[in-house]
Amino acid sequence: MDERGPLCVGVDPHAALLSSWGLADDIAGLERFTYTVVEALAETVAVFKPQAAFFERFGSRGVAVLERAVADLRAAGGLVVMDAKRGDIGSTMGAYAEAFLRKDSPLFSDALTVSPYLGYGSLKPAVDLARESGAGLFVLALTSNPEGAEVQRAVREDGRTVGATMLAHLAAENAGETPMGSFGAVVGATLGDLSAFDLDINGPLLAPGIGAQGATAADLPAVFGAAVRNVVPNVSRGVLKEGPDAAALRAAADRFADEVRTAIGG
Ligand SMILES: O=C(O)c1cc(=O)[nH]c(=O)n1[C@@H]1O[C@H](COP(=O)(O)O)[C@@H](O)[C@H]1O
C-alpha cells in the first residue's frame, strides 16, 4: 500500500454492473468484465478483493474465471483478499482453508475473509494454515450492514460485546508481530463512531462500505480514530460502475485513493 496507494478495489461482477457495461449476464460477460478490471488496475492498485459469490453463481466456469483473475492479479504484484466469508465447524473449516490458503491451491490468495460466528476457535485450522503459508485472514468483527448489530453488538455474560470479543481474539493472534500481524478484522466504514471498541489489534482493518453503501473516505478518521493508520478501505461498486472504459476505472480508483490519503494524511 505504501507503493501503490491506500485502496482495496472489490471485484464484484454484479448482474446489474454487467448490464450497465453492456454485457450479458453469462460466462462471456463475466470473463470480459473481470479481465477488463484486471487489465485496467492490476499494475496500480495495492489490494483486490474478488467476491467469490459473483463467480460461483456461474458454476465451475465462473470459478475458472476467478482462478485466472487471482493468478493474474498476484502475478502483477497486487495482493488478493479472497472474499468468500467461509465459516464452519473446525474439521470442515480445514477444507475451506485448503481451498484458499494452501500454497499450491488454484485459488490460493494472500488472505481470506472468514466468519467467526460459529465461534472464533472454529477458525483455528484457517489460522494455522495461513501462518504456514504466509497468508492472512480477515475476520468479520463489525460488519457494514445494519443487520450485523444483533449478533455483533450482543452483550456476553462477561459484559463484552461479541464483536469486541472477536477483536480481542485478533489482538491476541497478532501479539508481538512487527510491523503488524496478518490476522485482520472486517470493520464497516458505515458504522459511525466506534470509540467503544478497541480497534488496536496490531493487524489490518478491512473497511468496506465506501461508495455504494454511503460511507466516504472522509468518514474514516471519525469511525476508526487512531486505528485509521491500519485501515484497508474497500470500494467495489463505486469504482466498477465507471467501467467498461479502462481509463475511467483507473481514474475512479485514483480518485478514491486520493480521497483516502487526504482523509487519513500521508
Ligand atoms: O467482508 C467484506 O468484504 C464485507 C464485509 C462487510 O461488512 N460489508 C461488506 O460490504 N463486505 C463486502 O464488501 C463489498 C462492498 O461492496 P460495495 O458496497 O459495492 O463497495 C462487497 O463485496 C461485500 O460483500
The ligand as an SDF file (V2000), in Angstrom:
LIG
                    3D

 24 25  0  0  0  0  0  0  0  0999 V2000
  -16.0570   -8.8650    4.0590 O   0  0  0  0  0  0  0  0  0  0  0  0
  -16.4210   -7.9860    3.2590 C   0  0  0  0  0  0  0  0  0  0  0  0
  -15.7200   -7.6910    2.3090 O   0  0  0  0  0  0  0  0  0  0  0  0
  -17.6290   -7.2020    3.5700 C   0  0  0  0  0  0  0  0  0  0  0  0
  -17.9430   -7.1020    4.9030 C   0  0  0  0  0  0  0  0  0  0  0  0
  -18.9050   -6.1700    5.3130 C   0  0  0  0  0  0  0  0  0  0  0  0
  -19.1390   -5.9420    6.4920 O   0  0  0  0  0  0  0  0  0  0  0  0
  -19.5630   -5.4570    4.3580 N   0  0  0  0  0  0  0  0  0  0  0  0
  -19.2980   -5.5880    3.0080 C   0  0  0  0  0  0  0  0  0  0  0  0
  -19.9000   -4.8740    2.2200 O   0  0  0  0  0  0  0  0  0  0  0  0
  -18.3740   -6.5180    2.6090 N   0  0  0  0  0  0  0  0  0  0  0  0
  -18.1300   -6.7330    1.1590 C   0  0  0  0  0  0  0  0  0  0  0  0
  -17.5350   -5.5530    0.6300 O   0  0  0  0  0  0  0  0  0  0  0  0
  -18.0270   -5.2880   -0.6810 C   0  0  0  0  0  0  0  0  0  0  0  0
  -18.7040   -3.9420   -0.6900 C   0  0  0  0  0  0  0  0  0  0  0  0
  -19.1040   -3.6130   -1.9810 O   0  0  0  0  0  0  0  0  0  0  0  0
  -19.6350   -2.1510   -2.3930 P   0  0  0  0  0  0  0  0  0  0  0  0
  -20.7300   -1.8090   -1.4620 O   0  0  0  0  0  0  0  0  0  0  0  0
  -20.0750   -2.3490   -3.7960 O   0  0  0  0  0  0  0  0  0  0  0  0
  -18.4440   -1.2110   -2.2920 O   0  0  0  0  0  0  0  0  0  0  0  0
  -18.9280   -6.4480   -1.0410 C   0  0  0  0  0  0  0  0  0  0  0  0
  -18.1270   -7.4120   -1.7130 O   0  0  0  0  0  0  0  0  0  0  0  0
  -19.3680   -7.0060    0.3030 C   0  0  0  0  0  0  0  0  0  0  0  0
  -19.6340   -8.3900    0.2360 O   0  0  0  0  0  0  0  0  0  0  0  0
  1  2  2  0
  2  3  1  0
  2  4  1  0
  4  5  2  0
  4 11  1  0
  5  6  1  0
  6  7  2  0
  6  8  1  0
  8  9  1  0
  9 10  2  0
  9 11  1  0
 11 12  1  0
 12 13  1  0
 12 23  1  0
 13 14  1  0
 14 15  1  0
 14 21  1  0
 15 16  1  0
 16 17  1  0
 17 18  2  0
 17 19  1  0
 17 20  1  0
 21 22  1  0
 21 23  1  0
 23 24  1  0
M  END
$$$$
